[in-house]
Structures are given as C-alpha cells and as structure tokens.
Amino acid sequence: HVLERGKPHERNQIISTIIGSIVQLSQHKFTSNVVEKCLQCGDSTAREMLIKNNIGHGDKNDNLL
C-alpha cells in the first residue's frame, strides 16, 4: 500500500532497504510481490538503482542471468 500510495521518500526508503537482497526476496512467495511493486511504483532513478545493483557479471548473479 505504501509503495502505491505513499510519499516518494517513503517509497525510496523501502527500495533502499531491499537493494542488495532482491535475488533472495524474489524467491519468496510474498516478498516477491514487494520487489515487483518496487519496480512498478518506483521512479526511474529507483528502478535504475534496483536493476544495476542486481544485474552484473559474476557468480553471485547467476540466478538473474
């Protein structure tokens, strides 16, 4: 609810909390919905941060690649 209707600083706070844990959170039934909402409701800067922090080169990103 906060991601859809909250203030921008509230959304950014939630997004900054999940950055770095998206792969793990995406694999769970309920937290995957939060990750999806962050990508849908975040501004372009937030989406860019989420994507850049989780797609890269290396062994730790095999789940996404």
PDB file of N, CA, C and O in Angstrom, chain B, residues numbered from 101:
ATOM      1  N   HIS B 101       0.828  -1.191   0.000  1.00  0.00           N
ATOM      2  CA  HIS B 101       0.000   0.000   0.000  1.00  0.00           C
ATOM      3  C   HIS B 101       0.873   1.257   0.000  1.00  0.00           C
ATOM      4  O   HIS B 101       0.587   2.215  -0.718  1.00  0.00           O
ATOM      5  N   VAL B 102       1.926   1.250   0.797  1.00  0.00           N
ATOM      6  CA  VAL B 102       2.810   2.421   0.881  1.00  0.00           C
ATOM      7  C   VAL B 102       3.524   2.642  -0.452  1.00  0.00           C
ATOM      8  O   VAL B 102       3.739   3.785  -0.853  1.00  0.00           O
ATOM      9  N   LEU B 103       3.888   1.572  -1.135  1.00  0.00           N
ATOM     10  CA  LEU B 103       4.578   1.720  -2.410  1.00  0.00           C
ATOM     11  C   LEU B 103       3.679   2.350  -3.463  1.00  0.00           C
ATOM     12  O   LEU B 103       4.148   3.115  -4.306  1.00  0.00           O
ATOM     13  N   GLU B 104       2.401   2.036  -3.419  1.00  0.00           N
ATOM     14  CA  GLU B 104       1.470   2.585  -4.404  1.00  0.00           C
ATOM     15  C   GLU B 104       0.996   3.990  -4.057  1.00  0.00           C
ATOM     16  O   GLU B 104       0.894   4.843  -4.939  1.00  0.00           O
ATOM     17  N   ARG B 105       0.706   4.239  -2.788  1.00  0.00           N
ATOM     18  CA  ARG B 105       0.063   5.491  -2.405  1.00  0.00           C
ATOM     19  C   ARG B 105       0.891   6.373  -1.476  1.00  0.00           C
ATOM     20  O   ARG B 105       0.480   7.479  -1.127  1.00  0.00           O
ATOM     21  N   GLY B 106       2.050   5.879  -1.083  1.00  0.00           N
ATOM     22  CA  GLY B 106       2.877   6.626  -0.136  1.00  0.00           C
ATOM     23  C   GLY B 106       3.615   7.783  -0.784  1.00  0.00           C
ATOM     24  O   GLY B 106       3.561   7.975  -1.999  1.00  0.00           O
ATOM     25  N   LYS B 107       4.283   8.526   0.020  1.00  0.00           N
ATOM     26  CA  LYS B 107       5.079   9.660  -0.445  1.00  0.00           C
ATOM     27  C   LYS B 107       6.384   9.150  -1.053  1.00  0.00           C
ATOM     28  O   LYS B 107       6.847   8.062  -0.710  1.00  0.00           O
ATOM     29  N   PRO B 108       6.968   9.923  -1.941  1.00  0.00           N
ATOM     30  CA  PRO B 108       8.206   9.477  -2.598  1.00  0.00           C
ATOM     31  C   PRO B 108       9.322   9.095  -1.630  1.00  0.00           C
ATOM     32  O   PRO B 108      10.042   8.127  -1.874  1.00  0.00           O
ATOM     33  N   HIS B 109       9.475   9.840  -0.536  1.00  0.00           N
ATOM     34  CA  HIS B 109      10.551   9.491   0.397  1.00  0.00           C
ATOM     35  C   HIS B 109      10.270   8.171   1.107  1.00  0.00           C
ATOM     36  O   HIS B 109      11.206   7.464   1.481  1.00  0.00           O
ATOM     37  N   GLU B 110       8.989   7.826   1.300  1.00  0.00           N
ATOM     38  CA  GLU B 110       8.640   6.540   1.904  1.00  0.00           C
ATOM     39  C   GLU B 110       8.946   5.397   0.941  1.00  0.00           C
ATOM     40  O   GLU B 110       9.469   4.358   1.346  1.00  0.00           O
ATOM     41  N   ARG B 111       8.617   5.594  -0.332  1.00  0.00           N
ATOM     42  CA  ARG B 111       8.944   4.586  -1.348  1.00  0.00           C
ATOM     43  C   ARG B 111      10.439   4.369  -1.441  1.00  0.00           C
ATOM     44  O   ARG B 111      10.914   3.234  -1.484  1.00  0.00           O
ATOM     45  N   ASN B 112      11.185   5.479  -1.472  1.00  0.00           N
ATOM     46  CA  ASN B 112      12.639   5.377  -1.581  1.00  0.00           C
ATOM     47  C   ASN B 112      13.240   4.681  -0.373  1.00  0.00           C
ATOM     48  O   ASN B 112      14.237   3.972  -0.508  1.00  0.00           O
ATOM     49  N   GLN B 113      12.666   4.863   0.787  1.00  0.00           N
ATOM     50  CA  GLN B 113      13.155   4.196   1.989  1.00  0.00           C
ATOM     51  C   GLN B 113      12.968   2.678   1.889  1.00  0.00           C
ATOM     52  O   GLN B 113      13.859   1.912   2.257  1.00  0.00           O
ATOM     53  N   ILE B 114      11.826   2.259   1.398  1.00  0.00           N
ATOM     54  CA  ILE B 114      11.572   0.828   1.220  1.00  0.00           C
ATOM     55  C   ILE B 114      12.513   0.255   0.165  1.00  0.00           C
ATOM     56  O   ILE B 114      13.089  -0.816   0.358  1.00  0.00           O
ATOM     57  N   ILE B 115      12.667   0.960  -0.935  1.00  0.00           N
ATOM     58  CA  ILE B 115      13.530   0.481  -2.012  1.00  0.00           C
ATOM     59  C   ILE B 115      14.975   0.393  -1.551  1.00  0.00           C
ATOM     60  O   ILE B 115      15.666  -0.576  -1.866  1.00  0.00           O
ATOM     61  N   SER B 116      15.440   1.388  -0.814  1.00  0.00           N
ATOM     62  CA  SER B 116      16.821   1.343  -0.346  1.00  0.00           C
ATOM     63  C   SER B 116      17.031   0.204   0.654  1.00  0.00           C
ATOM     64  O   SER B 116      18.149  -0.291   0.799  1.00  0.00           O
ATOM     65  N   THR B 117      15.978  -0.210   1.336  1.00  0.00           N
ATOM     66  CA  THR B 117      16.076  -1.322   2.273  1.00  0.00           C
ATOM     67  C   THR B 117      16.252  -2.655   1.550  1.00  0.00           C
ATOM     68  O   THR B 117      16.988  -3.521   2.023  1.00  0.00           O
ATOM     69  N   ILE B 118      15.591  -2.826   0.421  1.00  0.00           N
ATOM     70  CA  ILE B 118      15.661  -4.123  -0.260  1.00  0.00           C
ATOM     71  C   ILE B 118      16.806  -4.228  -1.257  1.00  0.00           C
ATOM     72  O   ILE B 118      17.104  -5.326  -1.726  1.00  0.00           O
ATOM     73  N   ILE B 119      17.449  -3.126  -1.590  1.00  0.00           N
ATOM     74  CA  ILE B 119      18.572  -3.181  -2.537  1.00  0.00           C
ATOM     75  C   ILE B 119      19.633  -4.116  -1.974  1.00  0.00           C
ATOM     76  O   ILE B 119      19.979  -4.044  -0.795  1.00  0.00           O
ATOM     77  N   GLY B 120      20.125  -4.961  -2.800  1.00  0.00           N
ATOM     78  CA  GLY B 120      21.136  -5.922  -2.384  1.00  0.00           C
ATOM     79  C   GLY B 120      20.562  -7.260  -1.976  1.00  0.00           C
ATOM     80  O   GLY B 120      21.299  -8.235  -1.832  1.00  0.00           O
ATOM     81  N   SER B 121      19.258  -7.319  -1.790  1.00  0.00           N
ATOM     82  CA  SER B 121      18.608  -8.576  -1.385  1.00  0.00           C
ATOM     83  C   SER B 121      17.529  -9.006  -2.365  1.00  0.00           C
ATOM     84  O   SER B 121      16.727  -9.889  -2.057  1.00  0.00           O
ATOM     85  N   ILE B 122      17.501  -8.403  -3.522  1.00  0.00           N
ATOM     86  CA  ILE B 122      16.404  -8.656  -4.454  1.00  0.00           C
ATOM     87  C   ILE B 122      16.359 -10.106  -4.906  1.00  0.00           C
ATOM     88  O   ILE B 122      15.277 -10.682  -5.016  1.00  0.00           O
ATOM     89  N   VAL B 123      17.506 -10.703  -5.167  1.00  0.00           N
ATOM     90  CA  VAL B 123      17.509 -12.093  -5.622  1.00  0.00           C
ATOM     91  C   VAL B 123      16.863 -12.990  -4.577  1.00  0.00           C
ATOM     92  O   VAL B 123      16.003 -13.806  -4.907  1.00  0.00           O
ATOM     93  N   GLN B 124      17.267 -12.849  -3.332  1.00  0.00           N
ATOM     94  CA  GLN B 124      16.705 -13.673  -2.270  1.00  0.00           C
ATOM     95  C   GLN B 124      15.225 -13.369  -2.050  1.00  0.00           C
ATOM     96  O   GLN B 124      14.416 -14.285  -1.899  1.00  0.00           O
ATOM     97  N   LEU B 125      14.875 -12.093  -2.033  1.00  0.00           N
ATOM     98  CA  LEU B 125      13.479 -11.709  -1.796  1.00  0.00           C
ATOM     99  C   LEU B 125      12.566 -12.142  -2.941  1.00  0.00           C
ATOM    100  O   LEU B 125      11.397 -12.456  -2.716  1.00  0.00           O
ATOM    101  N   SER B 126      13.085 -12.161  -4.149  1.00  0.00           N
ATOM    102  CA  SER B 126      12.290 -12.550  -5.316  1.00  0.00           C
ATOM    103  C   SER B 126      11.915 -14.022  -5.304  1.00  0.00           C
ATOM    104  O   SER B 126      10.993 -14.431  -6.009  1.00  0.00           O
ATOM    105  N   GLN B 127      12.602 -14.805  -4.530  1.00  0.00           N
ATOM    106  CA  GLN B 127      12.358 -16.241  -4.488  1.00  0.00           C
ATOM    107  C   GLN B 127      11.306 -16.635  -3.462  1.00  0.00           C
ATOM    108  O   GLN B 127      10.950 -17.810  -3.373  1.00  0.00           O
ATOM    109  N   HIS B 128      10.806 -15.694  -2.698  1.00  0.00           N
ATOM    110  CA  HIS B 128       9.795 -15.975  -1.685  1.00  0.00           C
ATOM    111  C   HIS B 128       8.416 -15.544  -2.180  1.00  0.00           C
ATOM    112  O   HIS B 128       8.280 -14.584  -2.939  1.00  0.00           O
ATOM    113  N   LYS B 129       7.425 -16.261  -1.742  1.00  0.00           N
ATOM    114  CA  LYS B 129       6.057 -16.045  -2.219  1.00  0.00           C
ATOM    115  C   LYS B 129       5.553 -14.618  -2.006  1.00  0.00           C
ATOM    116  O   LYS B 129       5.011 -14.014  -2.932  1.00  0.00           O
ATOM    117  N   PHE B 130       5.722 -14.076  -0.813  1.00  0.00           N
ATOM    118  CA  PHE B 130       5.142 -12.774  -0.507  1.00  0.00           C
ATOM    119  C   PHE B 130       6.106 -11.616  -0.769  1.00  0.00           C
ATOM    120  O   PHE B 130       5.689 -10.562  -1.249  1.00  0.00           O
ATOM    121  N   THR B 131       7.369 -11.800  -0.462  1.00  0.00           N
ATOM    122  CA  THR B 131       8.307 -10.699  -0.685  1.00  0.00           C
ATOM    123  C   THR B 131       8.573 -10.461  -2.159  1.00  0.00           C
ATOM    124  O   THR B 131       9.017  -9.378  -2.540  1.00  0.00           O
ATOM    125  N   SER B 132       8.305 -11.464  -3.000  1.00  0.00           N
ATOM    126  CA  SER B 132       8.451 -11.235  -4.440  1.00  0.00           C
ATOM    127  C   SER B 132       7.441 -10.189  -4.913  1.00  0.00           C
ATOM    128  O   SER B 132       7.705  -9.456  -5.866  1.00  0.00           O
ATOM    129  N   ASN B 133       6.297 -10.122  -4.254  1.00  0.00           N
ATOM    130  CA  ASN B 133       5.304  -9.095  -4.589  1.00  0.00           C
ATOM    131  C   ASN B 133       5.820  -7.701  -4.241  1.00  0.00           C
ATOM    132  O   ASN B 133       5.542  -6.740  -4.959  1.00  0.00           O
ATOM    133  N   VAL B 134       6.559  -7.588  -3.157  1.00  0.00           N
ATOM    134  CA  VAL B 134       7.130  -6.299  -2.754  1.00  0.00           C
ATOM    135  C   VAL B 134       8.168  -5.854  -3.778  1.00  0.00           C
ATOM    136  O   VAL B 134       8.204  -4.688  -4.170  1.00  0.00           O
ATOM    137  N   VAL B 135       9.007  -6.787  -4.205  1.00  0.00           N
ATOM    138  CA  VAL B 135      10.020  -6.460  -5.219  1.00  0.00           C
ATOM    139  C   VAL B 135       9.350  -6.001  -6.503  1.00  0.00           C
ATOM    140  O   VAL B 135       9.783  -5.027  -7.120  1.00  0.00           O
ATOM    141  N   GLU B 136       8.305  -6.692  -6.903  1.00  0.00           N
ATOM    142  CA  GLU B 136       7.573  -6.321  -8.114  1.00  0.00           C
ATOM    143  C   GLU B 136       6.968  -4.922  -7.989  1.00  0.00           C
ATOM    144  O   GLU B 136       7.039  -4.128  -8.928  1.00  0.00           O
ATOM    145  N   LYS B 137       6.382  -4.622  -6.846  1.00  0.00           N
ATOM    146  CA  LYS B 137       5.788  -3.293  -6.625  1.00  0.00           C
ATOM    147  C   LYS B 137       6.853  -2.200  -6.632  1.00  0.00           C
ATOM    148  O   LYS B 137       6.616  -1.096  -7.122  1.00  0.00           O
ATOM    149  N   CYS B 138       8.017  -2.510  -6.090  1.00  0.00           N
ATOM    150  CA  CYS B 138       9.113  -1.524  -6.104  1.00  0.00           C
ATOM    151  C   CYS B 138       9.490  -1.180  -7.537  1.00  0.00           C
ATOM    152  O   CYS B 138       9.736  -0.017  -7.856  1.00  0.00           O
ATOM    153  N   LEU B 139       9.536  -2.181  -8.392  1.00  0.00           N
ATOM    154  CA  LEU B 139       9.871  -1.936  -9.786  1.00  0.00           C
ATOM    155  C   LEU B 139       8.747  -1.194 -10.515  1.00  0.00           C
ATOM    156  O   LEU B 139       9.010  -0.385 -11.405  1.00  0.00           O
ATOM    157  N   GLN B 140       7.517  -1.466 -10.142  1.00  0.00           N
ATOM    158  CA  GLN B 140       6.379  -0.812 -10.785  1.00  0.00           C
ATOM    159  C   GLN B 140       6.175   0.620 -10.310  1.00  0.00           C
ATOM    160  O   GLN B 140       5.908   1.511 -11.116  1.00  0.00           O
ATOM    161  N   CYS B 141       6.297   0.842  -9.020  1.00  0.00           N
ATOM    162  CA  CYS B 141       5.920   2.119  -8.432  1.00  0.00           C
ATOM    163  C   CYS B 141       7.087   3.068  -8.200  1.00  0.00           C
ATOM    164  O   CYS B 141       6.880   4.259  -7.970  1.00  0.00           O
ATOM    165  N   GLY B 142       8.294   2.561  -8.258  1.00  0.00           N
ATOM    166  CA  GLY B 142       9.447   3.425  -8.039  1.00  0.00           C
ATOM    167  C   GLY B 142       9.665   4.360  -9.219  1.00  0.00           C
ATOM    168  O   GLY B 142       9.251   4.063 -10.340  1.00  0.00           O
ATOM    169  N   ASP B 143      10.308   5.477  -8.966  1.00  0.00           N
ATOM    170  CA  ASP B 143      10.619   6.381 -10.070  1.00  0.00           C
ATOM    171  C   ASP B 143      11.764   5.798 -10.895  1.00  0.00           C
ATOM    172  O   ASP B 143      12.321   4.760 -10.538  1.00  0.00           O
ATOM    173  N   SER B 144      12.112   6.452 -11.979  1.00  0.00           N
ATOM    174  CA  SER B 144      13.123   5.903 -12.884  1.00  0.00           C
ATOM    175  C   SER B 144      14.480   5.745 -12.206  1.00  0.00           C
ATOM    176  O   SER B 144      15.214   4.806 -12.516  1.00  0.00           O
ATOM    177  N   THR B 145      14.823   6.636 -11.298  1.00  0.00           N
ATOM    178  CA  THR B 145      16.088   6.532 -10.576  1.00  0.00           C
ATOM    179  C   THR B 145      16.098   5.305  -9.673  1.00  0.00           C
ATOM    180  O   THR B 145      17.093   4.583  -9.617  1.00  0.00           O
ATOM    181  N   ALA B 146      15.018   5.070  -8.981  1.00  0.00           N
ATOM    182  CA  ALA B 146      14.921   3.911  -8.086  1.00  0.00           C
ATOM    183  C   ALA B 146      14.982   2.613  -8.877  1.00  0.00           C
ATOM    184  O   ALA B 146      15.669   1.672  -8.478  1.00  0.00           O
ATOM    185  N   ARG B 147      14.268   2.558  -9.994  1.00  0.00           N
ATOM    186  CA  ARG B 147      14.304   1.353 -10.829  1.00  0.00           C
ATOM    187  C   ARG B 147      15.708   1.094 -11.350  1.00  0.00           C
ATOM    188  O   ARG B 147      16.171  -0.047 -11.373  1.00  0.00           O
ATOM    189  N   GLU B 148      16.373   2.146 -11.765  1.00  0.00           N
ATOM    190  CA  GLU B 148      17.734   2.011 -12.267  1.00  0.00           C
ATOM    191  C   GLU B 148      18.668   1.474 -11.182  1.00  0.00           C
ATOM    192  O   GLU B 148      19.503   0.610 -11.452  1.00  0.00           O
ATOM    193  N   MET B 149      18.528   1.985  -9.957  1.00  0.00           N
ATOM    194  CA  MET B 149      19.347   1.502  -8.838  1.00  0.00           C
ATOM    195  C   MET B 149      19.088   0.024  -8.571  1.00  0.00           C
ATOM    196  O   MET B 149      20.025  -0.750  -8.376  1.00  0.00           O
ATOM    197  N   LEU B 150      17.818  -0.366  -8.561  1.00  0.00           N
ATOM    198  CA  LEU B 150      17.477  -1.759  -8.309  1.00  0.00           C
ATOM    199  C   LEU B 150      18.077  -2.686  -9.354  1.00  0.00           C
ATOM    200  O   LEU B 150      18.628  -3.738  -9.029  1.00  0.00           O
ATOM    201  N   ILE B 151      17.965  -2.290 -10.587  1.00  0.00           N
ATOM    202  CA  ILE B 151      18.458  -3.132 -11.673  1.00  0.00           C
ATOM    203  C   ILE B 151      19.976  -3.179 -11.679  1.00  0.00           C
ATOM    204  O   ILE B 151      20.554  -4.259 -11.801  1.00  0.00           O
ATOM    205  N   LYS B 152      20.628  -2.048 -11.553  1.00  0.00           N
ATOM    206  CA  LYS B 152      22.091  -2.017 -11.589  1.00  0.00           C
ATOM    207  C   LYS B 152      22.712  -2.765 -10.424  1.00  0.00           C
ATOM    208  O   LYS B 152      23.768  -3.378 -10.583  1.00  0.00           O
ATOM    209  N   ASN B 153      22.087  -2.729  -9.265  1.00  0.00           N
ATOM    210  CA  ASN B 153      22.634  -3.423  -8.104  1.00  0.00           C
ATOM    211  C   ASN B 153      22.454  -4.930  -8.172  1.00  0.00           C
ATOM    212  O   ASN B 153      23.087  -5.655  -7.405  1.00  0.00           O
ATOM    213  N   ASN B 154      21.615  -5.417  -9.063  1.00  0.00           N
ATOM    214  CA  ASN B 154      21.330  -6.838  -9.070  1.00  0.00           C
ATOM    215  C   ASN B 154      21.632  -7.554 -10.374  1.00  0.00           C
ATOM    216  O   ASN B 154      21.594  -8.784 -10.423  1.00  0.00           O
ATOM    217  N   ILE B 155      21.923  -6.826 -11.410  1.00  0.00           N
ATOM    218  CA  ILE B 155      22.341  -7.455 -12.655  1.00  0.00           C
ATOM    219  C   ILE B 155      23.766  -7.020 -12.912  1.00  0.00           C
ATOM    220  O   ILE B 155      24.070  -5.832 -13.013  1.00  0.00           O
ATOM    221  N   GLY B 156      24.610  -7.988 -13.014  1.00  0.00           N
ATOM    222  CA  GLY B 156      26.010  -7.701 -13.240  1.00  0.00           C
ATOM    223  C   GLY B 156      26.697  -8.938 -13.742  1.00  0.00           C
ATOM    224  O   GLY B 156      26.056  -9.864 -14.240  1.00  0.00           O
ATOM    225  N   HIS B 157      27.970  -8.950 -13.612  1.00  0.00           N
ATOM    226  CA  HIS B 157      28.749 -10.083 -14.070  1.00  0.00           C
ATOM    227  C   HIS B 157      29.399 -10.734 -12.865  1.00  0.00           C
ATOM    228  O   HIS B 157      29.976 -10.058 -12.013  1.00  0.00           O
ATOM    229  N   GLY B 158      29.304 -12.027 -12.805  1.00  0.00           N
ATOM    230  CA  GLY B 158      29.899 -12.750 -11.700  1.00  0.00           C
ATOM    231  C   GLY B 158      29.022 -13.882 -11.231  1.00  0.00           C
ATOM    232  O   GLY B 158      27.870 -14.014 -11.645  1.00  0.00           O
ATOM    233  N   ASP B 159      29.579 -14.694 -10.367  1.00  0.00           N
ATOM    234  CA  ASP B 159      28.887 -15.884  -9.885  1.00  0.00           C
ATOM    235  C   ASP B 159      27.678 -15.576  -9.029  1.00  0.00           C
ATOM    236  O   ASP B 159      26.711 -16.338  -9.038  1.00  0.00           O
ATOM    237  N   LYS B 160      27.706 -14.475  -8.288  1.00  0.00           N
ATOM    238  CA  LYS B 160      26.602 -14.205  -7.364  1.00  0.00           C
ATOM    239  C   LYS B 160      25.327 -13.802  -8.066  1.00  0.00           C
ATOM    240  O   LYS B 160      24.270 -13.776  -7.436  1.00  0.00           O
ATOM    241  N   ASN B 161      25.383 -13.486  -9.351  1.00  0.00           N
ATOM    242  CA  ASN B 161      24.201 -13.064 -10.088  1.00  0.00           C
ATOM    243  C   ASN B 161      23.681 -14.139 -11.037  1.00  0.00           C
ATOM    244  O   ASN B 161      22.884 -13.843 -11.927  1.00  0.00           O
ATOM    245  N   ASP B 162      24.121 -15.376 -10.859  1.00  0.00           N
ATOM    246  CA  ASP B 162      23.678 -16.449 -11.734  1.00  0.00           C
ATOM    247  C   ASP B 162      22.172 -16.630 -11.724  1.00  0.00           C
ATOM    248  O   ASP B 162      21.593 -17.016 -12.739  1.00  0.00           O
ATOM    249  N   ASN B 163      21.528 -16.362 -10.604  1.00  0.00           N
ATOM    250  CA  ASN B 163      20.068 -16.521 -10.530  1.00  0.00           C
ATOM    251  C   ASN B 163      19.345 -15.604 -11.504  1.00  0.00           C
ATOM    252  O   ASN B 163      18.303 -15.977 -12.042  1.00  0.00           O
ATOM    253  N   LEU B 164      19.876 -14.422 -11.737  1.00  0.00           N
ATOM    254  CA  LEU B 164      19.229 -13.485 -12.645  1.00  0.00           C
ATOM    255  C   LEU B 164      19.644 -13.684 -14.093  1.00  0.00           C
ATOM    256  O   LEU B 164      18.831 -13.515 -15.002  1.00  0.00           O
ATOM    257  N   LEU B 165      20.888 -14.038 -14.311  1.00  0.00           N
ATOM    258  CA  LEU B 165      21.379 -14.209 -15.668  1.00  0.00           C
ATOM    259  C   LEU B 165      20.821 -15.463 -16.293  1.00  0.00           C
ATOM    260  O   LEU B 165      21.131 -15.769 -17.444  1.00  0.00           O
TER     261      LEU B 165
END
